[in-house]
């Protein structure tokens, strides 16, 4: 009888070799992409979980879940995936404990906010700055405003703007230059007025 399987112990079967290669790929990915996120992850866990002595265990549980998922398919992008796993684990722990107190999670919105997103104060400031910018844009001549919006907000190229408005590229450049200069003067005036006693 002839043995059809390889009996060479130094040369694994193709499926085993593929599994070993995949394992190395996951290990390399984990070290390269996930571990550098640990400071932000730990900060998120410390802010979000009442019992600080659980944080190291939570981190390990998160790493296990991430690694298991990556062994099936490496996720992209990494950071949102890591924080989604962390958020889901915390939610599962709260459900498991059957106790949801105000002290368990300092801010329930933390579950929906990645660790490096701006806080409410920065969001309010950004909204105010946007209102000021929109008011300043309204004070520009129509053509200058249209060109600035198309170029800076919609991201159109100068040739695309020229085609859309039926004007030459040089005219687009002129409107853009004059409009930005006028916008800067308007905004500078707002800042100076705001800083005046």
C-alpha positions in Angstrom: 0.0 0.0 0.0 1.3 3.5 -0.9 1.0 6.3 1.5 -0.3 9.4 -0.4 0.3 11.8 2.5 3.6 13.5 3.1 5.4 12.0 6.1 8.0 14.7 6.2 7.6 16.4 9.6 9.6 19.5 8.6 7.2 20.3 5.8 3.7 21.0 7.0 0.6 20.3 4.9 -0.4 23.3 2.8 -3.4 24.0 5.0 -1.3 24.1 8.1 1.3 26.3 6.4 -1.4 28.7 5.3 -2.8 28.8 8.8 0.7 29.5 10.2 1.2 32.3 7.6 -2.2 33.8 8.5 -1.4 33.6 12.2 1.9 35.5 11.6 0.0 38.1 9.5 -2.6 38.7 12.3 0.2 38.9 14.9 2.1 41.5 12.9 -1.1 43.5 12.2 -2.0 43.4 15.9 1.5 44.7 17.0 1.6 47.3 14.2 -2.0 48.6 14.3 -3.7 47.8 17.6 -1.0 48.1 20.3 -0.2 51.7 19.4 -3.8 52.6 20.2 -3.4 51.3 23.8 -3.0 54.7 25.5 -6.1 56.0 23.9 -8.0 52.8 24.7 -6.9 52.9 28.3 -7.9 56.5 28.6 -11.4 55.6 27.1 -11.8 52.7 29.6 -10.7 54.8 32.6 -13.2 57.5 31.7 -16.0 55.1 30.9 -15.8 52.5 33.6 -16.5 53.2 37.3 -14.3 50.4 38.7 -10.8 51.3 37.8 -9.4 48.0 39.0 -11.3 46.3 36.1 -9.7 48.3 33.4 -6.7 46.0 32.7 -9.0 43.0 32.5 -11.3 44.9 30.2 -8.4 45.7 27.9 -7.4 42.1 27.7 -11.0 41.0 26.9 -11.1 43.7 24.2 -7.8 42.4 22.8 -9.1 38.8 22.7 -12.2 39.9 20.8 -10.1 42.0 18.4 -7.7 39.2 17.8 -10.5 36.6 17.2 -12.2 38.9 14.7 -8.9 39.6 12.9 -8.2 35.9 12.6 -11.3 35.7 10.5 -10.7 39.0 8.6 -8.4 41.9 9.4 -10.6 44.9 9.9 -10.1 48.3 8.2 -10.0 51.0 9.4 -8.5 49.8 12.7 -9.2 52.6 15.2 -13.0 52.8 14.9 -13.1 49.0 15.1 -11.1 48.9 18.3 -13.3 51.5 20.0 -16.5 49.8 18.7 -15.3 46.5 20.3 -14.5 48.4 23.5 -17.9 50.2 23.6 -19.7 46.9 22.9 -17.8 45.1 25.6 -18.7 47.8 28.2 -22.3 47.7 27.2 -22.4 43.9 27.5 -20.8 44.1 30.9 -23.4 46.6 32.1 -26.2 44.3 30.8 -24.6 41.3 32.4 -24.3 43.0 35.8 -28.0 44.0 35.5 -27.1 47.2 37.3 -27.1 50.5 35.5 -26.3 53.2 37.9 -25.4 56.8 37.3 -22.0 56.0 38.8 -21.3 53.1 36.4 -20.8 55.3 33.4 -20.0 58.9 34.1 -21.3 60.0 30.7 -23.5 57.7 28.6 -22.5 59.7 25.5 -18.9 58.4 26.0 -20.2 55.1 24.5 -20.9 56.9 21.2 -17.8 59.1 21.1 -14.3 57.9 20.2 -11.7 58.9 22.7 -10.1 61.6 20.6 -13.3 63.4 19.4 -13.8 67.0 20.6 -15.9 67.6 23.6 -19.2 69.6 23.8 -17.4 72.9 24.5 -15.3 72.5 21.3 -18.4 71.5 19.3 -20.2 74.6 20.5 -17.2 76.8 19.6 -17.0 75.1 16.1 -20.7 75.7 15.6 -20.3 79.4 16.5 -17.3 79.8 14.2 -19.3 78.2 11.4 -22.2 80.7 12.0 -19.7 83.6 11.8 -18.2 82.2 8.6 -21.6 81.7 7.0 -22.6 85.3 7.9 -19.4 86.5 6.4 -20.0 84.6 3.2 -23.4 86.1 2.9 -21.8 89.6 2.9 -19.7 88.8 -0.2 -20.7 89.6 -3.7 -22.7 86.7 -5.2 -20.1 85.6 -7.8 -17.3 85.7 -5.2 -19.4 83.7 -2.7 -20.3 81.1 -5.4 -16.7 80.7 -6.4 -15.4 80.3 -2.8 -18.1 77.8 -1.9 -17.5 75.7 -5.0 -13.7 75.8 -4.5 -13.3 75.6 -0.7 -16.4 73.7 0.4 -17.4 71.6 -2.6 -13.8 71.0 -3.6 -14.3 71.7 -7.3 -11.2 72.6 -9.5 -10.9 76.0 -11.2 -11.7 74.5 -14.6 -14.9 72.8 -13.2 -16.0 76.1 -11.6 -15.3 77.9 -14.9 -17.4 75.4 -16.8 -20.2 75.5 -14.3 -20.4 79.3 -14.2 -19.6 79.8 -17.9 -16.6 82.1 -17.2 -12.9 81.8 -17.9 -10.4 80.2 -15.4 -8.6 83.6 -15.0 -11.9 85.1 -13.9 -12.5 82.3 -11.5 -9.0 82.9 -10.0 -9.7 86.6 -9.8 -13.1 86.1 -8.0 -11.4 83.6 -5.7 -8.6 86.0 -4.8 -10.8 89.0 -4.2 -13.4 86.9 -2.4 -10.9 85.4 0.0 -9.3 88.8 0.7 -12.8 90.3 1.4 -13.7 87.3 3.6 -10.5 87.7 5.6 -11.2 91.4 6.1 -14.8 90.7 7.2 -13.7 88.0 9.6 -10.8 90.1 10.9 -13.3 92.9 11.6 -15.5 90.4 13.5 -12.5 89.3 15.6 -11.4 92.9 16.3 -15.0 93.9 17.3 -15.2 90.8 19.5 -11.9 91.6 21.2 -12.8 95.3 21.8 -13.7 96.2 25.4 
